[in-house]
Each structure stands twice: as structure tokens, then as C-alpha cells.
């Protein structure tokens, strides 16, 4: 059984139910004029800054995220210092390579890498796109 159509059906049903539940309130005549595009944009920006927005694709309560107090350069410097001191040991998923080894330049030519990849494809050693390991 394919789960994709089932997930789509459940998602559609949930969205439809939410729309049906909020329709009476949305259609009720409040006696006021409809909001302009700029007003809606301003309300959205205000909610985003306040942390009241629900992350995209999630049906959960709003997540209050604090803005970082550090600059991008400060975060990068901290990460580099942690990498150099050995505090932060990164391992790459599926590979047993350390951070320095993973960033080292390849000793193979492009043609050699391409030939190895084609051999792996012919021997069915590569997982097809979209399939989990």
C-alpha cells in the first residue's frame, strides 16, 4: 500500500476541517472593511517578530524563538575555534571521516571520480534518489 496518497488524503481532510471550522467566523459580518494587503503584511511581520508564527508545515502551537545576540562572524569564529581545538568533532553521516579529512582536497581527477560513480551505479551500490537507507 502506498502511503503518499493516504497522507495527502489525511492532510486534505485536516485542512478542509480547519477551513470549515473557521469559515463561519471568517464570513461573519463584523461591520468593518476588509484589510488591505499592506495591513495583512504588517500584521504578519508583527507576529513573526513576536514569535507567534507556527513553523511552516507544522500543525502545532506557535514556537517562540529568541533571536541570536551574536553576529554571524562571531558564530563562525566560535565554530572554527571549536573545530581547531578538538572540542567539536564532526562526523559526516554515512562516512567515517573527520572534519579536516572531509574538507581536504581530492587527489582524484574529475574523470576518475566520474568513472567510480558510474561503476557504482552499474553494480547497484548507490541508493536510488528518494529512497531511504
N, C-alpha and C positions, 0 to 999 in steps of 0.2 A: 504494500500500500504506500502510495506517495504521500508524504506529509505536507508538501508545499501547498497543494490545493486545500487541504484541511486547515492549515494555518491561515491561509488567505480568507477562507470562509469564516473562521472564528474571528479574525481581525475585522472583517467587514461587518459581521454581526455586532461586535462590540462598538464599532464606530456608529453604526446605524442606531443602536440602542442609546448611545450617548446623545446623538443628534435628536432622537425622538424625545428624550427626557428634557433636553434644553429648549426644544422648539417652542413650547408654549410661552416660556419666559422671553424668548427672543422675538416672538411675534406679538407679544402684548403691547398695546399702545400705551407708551409712557407719557405721551403728550410732548415729548421733546423731539428736536430734529435729529436726524441721523448724524453720526460722527463723520468728519471729513477724513480723508486719507492721512493728512498730516497729524490730526489728533490721534488716530489709531497708532501711527508710528511713534508719536511721543509717549503714549501710554505703554507701548511695548518696550521702548527704551528705558522708561522709568522702572518697569517691572524687572527688566534684565539687570539693571544697576542695583536694584534692591534684592536680587537673588530669588525672586518669586517665580521664575520661569521653570517649567518642567523640561528636563533634558529631552532632546529630540528622540522620538521612538520609544519613549518610556511612559507607561501609564502609572505614575507614582506621584507621591506628594512632591511639592517643589523642593529642590535641593538648594540650600543656602551655602554658596561657595564664597569663600573670602578671597579677595584679590591679593595677589602676591605683593609683598612690600619690597621685594628685591628686583633689581633690573635684570634684563636678560644676560648682560655681560657678567653680573655678579653670580648668577646661577651657573653659567658656563664655566667661570673660573673655579667655582667650588667643585663642579663635576670633574674638571680636568685635574684639580689637586687631589681629589679622592682617587682618581684612576692612577695617578703617578705614585701616590703613597701606598697603594695596595689596599686601601680601605674598601674600595668599591671594585669587586671582581665580577666583571660581566661575563656571562657565558651566553653564547648565541644558540638559540633554540635549534635542536637537531644537529648541532655541531659541537665538537669538544675543542673549541678554540677560545683562547683568551682574547681579551680586548685588543692588545697590541698585535697579536697574530692575525686577528680578523681585519685589522686596518692596514696590515703590511701590503706592500705592492706585490702583485703576482709575478712569478718567474716564468709563467707560460705566455705564449703569444695568443692572440685572439683566435687564430686558426686552430691551435691546439685545444683551447677551451671549447670551441665550437665542435670539433671532432669528438671530444669526450662526451659532450652533451648529446650529440647525435647517436653515439654508441649506446649511451644510457637509455635513450628513447627506444632504439631498436630492440634492446634487451629487456624492455619493460621494467626499468629500475626507477623510473620517475613517476610520481603520483600524478594522475591527470588533473588538470585545473578544476577547482571546485570540489574536489574530494578531500575529505579529512584523512589525516594519517592515523 
